[in-house]
Amino acid sequence: MEKTINILGLAGSLRKGSYNRSLLRAAPELVPNGASIEIFDLEGIPPFSQDFENQPPEKVKEFKAKIRAADAILISTPEYNYSIPGVLKNAIDCASRPYGDNAWEGKPVAIMGASPGMFGTARAQYHLRQTFVFLNMHPLNRPEVMVPYANEKIDANGKVTDPKTREKIQELLQSFVIWTRRLKEG
Ligand SMILES: Cc1cc2nc3c(=O)[nH]c(=O)nc-3n(C[C@H](O)[C@H](O)[C@H](O)COP(=O)(O)O)c2cc1C
């Protein structure tokens, strides 16, 4: 029997009613057999300072251990000012340091994102892909899950109600598990 693929899910928003956290919460219901998703909350990761990178706070140590223990990383992110929200970029930076101790090294990664606007986080997602180059992560190229007009697709309880959006997340997860297995088999 194939080993279970453990995916660590991260939302790039701390907002209580976050559409992006809603996308992530839908993922465990849509993940294929043979894979599981654990969500890690970025709340509490302090602003990064290189002065303290050799003595990281407990939350950052815990975060890096979770990343290392995961087979793959799933990020659901908003777009802020055409780019990656500071909360997510800060978390990425924290786990990438100190030099030589990059927890992201070699990890398969997939992205999705939701916005009430019409571009569904496209610009943030391409900026995020750029950071994966230096982190030496392995992003899944397709399908791209960019959810525009998210307020019409996610209800007041945070449930993703739009069938097409659920289908897209399901497709992403299926491709992502295949991608992760392929990379692990090397
Ligand atoms: C600082 C800031 C900048 C934003 N910039 C963009 C943007 O560039 N593109 C966009 O589609 N939405 C933008 N928005 C709107 C967000 O898409 C919206 O607040 C969304 O709900 C955030 O994701 P969340 O629901 O997961 O918190 C911005 C919101 C904030 C607070």
The ligand as a Tripos MOL2 file, in Angstrom:
@<TRIPOS>MOLECULE
LIG
   31    33     1     0     0
SMALL
NO_CHARGES

@<TRIPOS>ATOM
      1 C1         -4.1940   45.7950    2.2780 C.3       1 LIG1
      2 C2         -5.1700   45.1820    1.2980 C.ar      1 LIG1
      3 C3         -4.8520   45.1770   -0.0410 C.ar      1 LIG1
      4 C4         -5.6960   44.5530   -0.9550 C.ar      1 LIG1
      5 N1         -5.3170   44.4650   -2.2730 N.ar      1 LIG1
      6 C5         -6.0280   43.6940   -3.1250 C.ar      1 LIG1
      7 C6         -5.5300   43.4010   -4.4340 C.ar      1 LIG1
      8 O1         -4.4650   43.8470   -4.8440 O.2       1 LIG1
      9 N2         -6.2580   42.5870   -5.2190 N.ar      1 LIG1
     10 C7         -7.4490   42.0330   -4.8110 C.ar      1 LIG1
     11 O2         -8.0580   41.2750   -5.5640 O.2       1 LIG1
     12 N3         -7.9450   42.2940   -3.5790 N.ar      1 LIG1
     13 C8         -7.2610   43.1010   -2.7170 C.ar      1 LIG1
     14 N4         -7.7200   43.3320   -1.4480 N.ar      1 LIG1
     15 C9         -9.0350   42.7910   -1.0600 C.3       1 LIG1
     16 C10        -8.8920   41.3570   -0.5920 C.3       1 LIG1
     17 O3         -8.9460   40.4900   -1.7090 O.3       1 LIG1
     18 C11       -10.0280   41.0130    0.3800 C.3       1 LIG1
     19 O4         -9.9170   41.8200    1.5430 O.3       1 LIG1
     20 C12       -10.0470   39.5410    0.7370 C.3       1 LIG1
     21 O5        -11.2340   39.2470    1.4330 O.3       1 LIG1
     22 C13        -8.8260   39.1400    1.5610 C.3       1 LIG1
     23 O6         -8.7490   37.7350    1.7040 O.3       1 LIG1
     24 P1         -9.3580   36.9660    2.9760 P.3       1 LIG1
     25 O7        -10.8660   37.0030    2.7840 O.co2     1 LIG1
     26 O8         -8.8190   35.6010    2.8710 O.co2     1 LIG1
     27 O9         -8.9450   37.7080    4.2130 O.co2     1 LIG1
     28 C14        -6.9080   43.9810   -0.5250 C.ar      1 LIG1
     29 C15        -7.2200   44.0000    0.8440 C.ar      1 LIG1
     30 C16        -6.3680   44.5870    1.7380 C.ar      1 LIG1
     31 C17        -6.7180   44.5700    3.2090 C.3       1 LIG1
@<TRIPOS>BOND
     1     1     2 1
     2     2     3 ar
     3     2    30 ar
     4     3     4 ar
     5     4     5 ar
     6     4    28 ar
     7     5     6 ar
     8     6     7 ar
     9     6    13 1
    10     7     8 2
    11     7     9 ar
    12     9    10 ar
    13    10    11 2
    14    10    12 ar
    15    12    13 ar
    16    13    14 ar
    17    14    15 1
    18    14    28 ar
    19    15    16 1
    20    16    17 1
    21    16    18 1
    22    18    19 1
    23    18    20 1
    24    20    21 1
    25    20    22 1
    26    22    23 1
    27    23    24 1
    28    24    25 2
    29    24    26 1
    30    24    27 1
    31    28    29 ar
    32    29    30 ar
    33    30    31 1
@<TRIPOS>SUBSTRUCTURE
     1 LIG1         1 GROUP 0 **** ****
